[in-house]
């Protein structure tokens, strides 16, 4: 029997791998760029450090993702009115449109992945994942 942590990593890898074939190549978008866009769509105006905290990616991965998104004009940086040394990040109109397109594909994929679970199982999984995320964040 595989350790639980290995199973969790395997699920992530198996669900992330098809991203490049289904979405990434067609839209010139990496998985980390998508993760960054998803966080900014939900919480516009975050700093790069806050994006790293929200996604669980290291700062270098976020930096590379932001560079790619800026190159394709999907993200823009604006100054922070309370601290000019820090930038706030926002999706551009192009970024928002791409986010909407990729989100629709993501919802289809999610429906496929969770088709075998009933509502009670999904709710339990959601609550368990929230607890796990909180525990990992607390542990540092």
C-alpha positions as a LaTeX table, in Angstrom:
\begin{tabular}{lrrr}
\hline
Residue & $x$ (\AA) & $y$ (\AA) & $z$ (\AA) \\
\hline
Unk1 & 0.00 & 0.00 & 0.00 \\
Unk2 & 1.38 & 3.40 & $-1.00$ \\
Unk3 & 1.87 & 6.03 & 1.72 \\
Unk4 & $-0.86$ & 8.67 & 1.82 \\
Unk5 & 1.57 & 11.48 & 0.92 \\
Unk6 & 2.69 & 9.57 & $-2.19$ \\
Unk7 & $-0.95$ & 9.15 & $-3.23$ \\
Unk8 & $-1.57$ & 12.87 & $-2.80$ \\
Unk9 & 1.45 & 13.75 & $-4.94$ \\
Unk10 & 0.40 & 11.19 & $-7.53$ \\
Unk11 & $-3.11$ & 12.66 & $-7.78$ \\
Unk12 & $-1.62$ & 16.12 & $-8.30$ \\
Unk13 & 0.75 & 14.85 & $-10.98$ \\
Unk14 & $-1.89$ & 12.80 & $-12.78$ \\
Unk15 & $-4.33$ & 15.69 & $-12.86$ \\
Unk16 & $-1.73$ & 18.32 & $-13.80$ \\
Unk17 & 0.02 & 16.33 & $-16.55$ \\
Unk18 & $-2.79$ & 16.62 & $-19.13$ \\
Unk19 & $-2.86$ & 20.40 & $-18.65$ \\
Unk20 & $-0.09$ & 20.97 & $-21.19$ \\
Unk21 & $-1.74$ & 18.83 & $-23.88$ \\
Unk22 & $-5.28$ & 20.07 & $-23.34$ \\
Unk23 & $-4.74$ & 23.71 & $-22.43$ \\
Unk24 & $-1.17$ & 24.89 & $-22.13$ \\
Unk25 & 0.03 & 24.33 & $-25.67$ \\
Unk26 & $-3.10$ & 25.79 & $-27.25$ \\
Unk27 & $-2.94$ & 28.96 & $-25.15$ \\
Unk28 & 0.83 & 29.29 & $-24.60$ \\
Unk29 & 0.28 & 28.94 & $-20.87$ \\
Unk30 & 2.26 & 27.01 & $-18.28$ \\
Unk31 & 0.64 & 25.34 & $-15.30$ \\
Unk32 & 2.28 & 27.80 & $-12.90$ \\
Unk33 & 1.10 & 30.72 & $-15.03$ \\
Unk34 & $-2.40$ & 29.28 & $-14.81$ \\
Unk35 & $-2.13$ & 28.88 & $-11.03$ \\
Unk36 & $-1.01$ & 32.50 & $-10.78$ \\
Unk37 & $-3.87$ & 33.69 & $-12.99$ \\
Unk38 & $-6.43$ & 31.73 & $-10.98$ \\
Unk39 & $-5.30$ & 33.36 & $-7.73$ \\
Unk40 & $-5.30$ & 36.85 & $-9.28$ \\
Unk41 & $-8.76$ & 36.31 & $-10.75$ \\
Unk42 & $-10.07$ & 35.46 & $-7.28$ \\
Unk43 & $-8.00$ & 38.08 & $-5.44$ \\
Unk44 & $-6.93$ & 40.97 & $-7.68$ \\
Unk45 & $-4.18$ & 43.23 & $-6.41$ \\
Unk46 & $-1.98$ & 40.70 & $-4.64$ \\
Unk47 & 1.78 & 41.04 & $-4.46$ \\
Unk48 & 4.09 & 38.35 & $-5.84$ \\
Unk49 & 4.81 & 37.18 & $-2.28$ \\
Unk50 & 1.11 & 36.83 & $-1.58$ \\
Unk51 & 0.68 & 34.83 & $-4.79$ \\
Unk52 & 3.45 & 32.48 & $-3.63$ \\
Unk53 & 1.66 & 32.06 & $-0.29$ \\
Unk54 & $-1.71$ & 31.39 & $-1.96$ \\
Unk55 & $-0.43$ & 28.93 & $-4.56$ \\
Unk56 & 2.21 & 27.16 & $-2.50$ \\
Unk57 & 4.75 & 27.86 & $-5.26$ \\
Unk58 & 8.20 & 29.15 & $-4.38$ \\
Unk59 & 9.02 & 32.78 & $-5.16$ \\
Unk60 & 11.19 & 31.90 & $-8.16$ \\
Unk61 & 8.38 & 29.87 & $-9.76$ \\
Unk62 & 5.98 & 32.78 & $-9.23$ \\
Unk63 & 8.54 & 35.19 & $-10.68$ \\
Unk64 & 8.91 & 33.06 & $-13.81$ \\
Unk65 & 5.12 & 32.70 & $-14.12$ \\
Unk66 & 4.64 & 36.45 & $-13.81$ \\
Unk67 & 7.35 & 37.09 & $-16.42$ \\
Unk68 & 5.54 & 34.80 & $-18.87$ \\
Unk69 & 2.18 & 36.39 & $-18.13$ \\
Unk70 & 3.60 & 39.89 & $-18.55$ \\
Unk71 & 5.27 & 38.87 & $-21.83$ \\
Unk72 & 1.86 & 37.87 & $-23.20$ \\
Unk73 & 0.21 & 40.96 & $-21.66$ \\
Unk74 & $-1.99$ & 38.89 & $-19.36$ \\
Unk75 & $-0.93$ & 40.58 & $-16.13$ \\
Unk76 & $-0.11$ & 44.14 & $-15.23$ \\
Unk77 & 1.69 & 45.57 & $-12.25$ \\
Unk78 & 0.45 & 48.72 & $-10.53$ \\
Unk79 & 2.08 & 50.56 & $-7.67$ \\
Unk80 & 0.77 & 50.06 & $-4.17$ \\
Unk81 & $-0.64$ & 53.41 & $-2.97$ \\
Unk82 & 0.47 & 52.61 & 0.60 \\
Unk83 & 3.98 & 51.40 & $-0.33$ \\
Unk84 & 5.50 & 52.42 & $-3.67$ \\
Unk85 & 8.23 & 49.78 & $-3.31$ \\
Unk86 & 5.64 & 47.02 & $-3.64$ \\
Unk87 & 3.63 & 46.25 & $-6.74$ \\
Unk88 & 0.09 & 45.01 & $-6.95$ \\
Unk89 & $-0.76$ & 42.57 & $-9.73$ \\
Unk90 & $-3.92$ & 42.44 & $-11.82$ \\
Unk91 & $-5.13$ & 40.46 & $-14.81$ \\
Unk92 & $-5.44$ & 42.52 & $-17.97$ \\
Unk93 & $-8.51$ & 42.26 & $-20.20$ \\
Unk94 & $-6.58$ & 39.66 & $-22.22$ \\
Unk95 & $-5.74$ & 37.79 & $-19.03$ \\
Unk96 & $-9.34$ & 37.87 & $-17.82$ \\
Unk97 & $-10.60$ & 36.52 & $-21.15$ \\
Unk98 & $-8.05$ & 33.69 & $-21.08$ \\
Unk99 & $-8.90$ & 32.96 & $-17.46$ \\
Unk100 & $-12.58$ & 32.61 & $-18.37$ \\
Unk101 & $-11.77$ & 30.23 & $-21.24$ \\
Unk102 & $-9.39$ & 28.06 & $-19.21$ \\
Unk103 & $-11.71$ & 28.07 & $-16.18$ \\
Unk104 & $-14.49$ & 26.60 & $-18.31$ \\
Unk105 & $-12.13$ & 23.83 & $-19.44$ \\
Unk106 & $-11.10$ & 23.30 & $-15.82$ \\
Unk107 & $-14.69$ & 22.92 & $-14.68$ \\
Unk108 & $-15.23$ & 20.28 & $-17.38$ \\
Unk109 & $-12.11$ & 18.41 & $-16.23$ \\
Unk110 & $-13.20$ & 18.66 & $-12.60$ \\
Unk111 & $-16.60$ & 17.19 & $-13.48$ \\
Unk112 & $-14.85$ & 14.27 & $-15.21$ \\
Unk113 & $-12.50$ & 13.67 & $-12.28$ \\
Unk114 & $-15.19$ & 13.74 & $-9.60$ \\
Unk115 & $-17.97$ & 12.00 & $-11.52$ \\
Unk116 & $-17.52$ & 8.87 & $-9.39$ \\
Unk117 & $-18.04$ & 10.69 & $-6.09$ \\
Unk118 & $-21.39$ & 11.60 & $-4.60$ \\
Unk119 & $-22.14$ & 14.99 & $-3.01$ \\
Unk120 & $-21.37$ & 13.74 & 0.52 \\
Unk121 & $-17.99$ & 12.35 & $-0.55$ \\
Unk122 & $-17.13$ & 15.58 & $-2.36$ \\
Unk123 & $-18.05$ & 17.66 & 0.69 \\
Unk124 & $-15.93$ & 15.42 & 2.93 \\
Unk125 & $-12.99$ & 15.62 & 0.50 \\
Unk126 & $-13.29$ & 19.41 & 0.32 \\
Unk127 & $-13.32$ & 19.74 & 4.11 \\
Unk128 & $-10.40$ & 17.32 & 4.48 \\
Unk129 & $-8.32$ & 19.21 & 1.92 \\
Unk130 & $-9.06$ & 22.51 & 3.71 \\
Unk131 & $-7.86$ & 20.97 & 6.99 \\
Unk132 & $-4.74$ & 19.60 & 5.31 \\
Unk133 & $-3.91$ & 22.97 & 3.72 \\
Unk134 & $-4.35$ & 24.72 & 7.07 \\
Unk135 & $-2.14$ & 22.15 & 8.82 \\
Unk136 & 0.61 & 22.48 & 6.20 \\
Unk137 & 0.49 & 26.29 & 6.35 \\
Unk138 & 0.60 & 26.23 & 10.15 \\
Unk139 & 3.56 & 23.84 & 10.17 \\
Unk140 & 5.44 & 26.22 & 7.87 \\
\hline
\end{tabular}
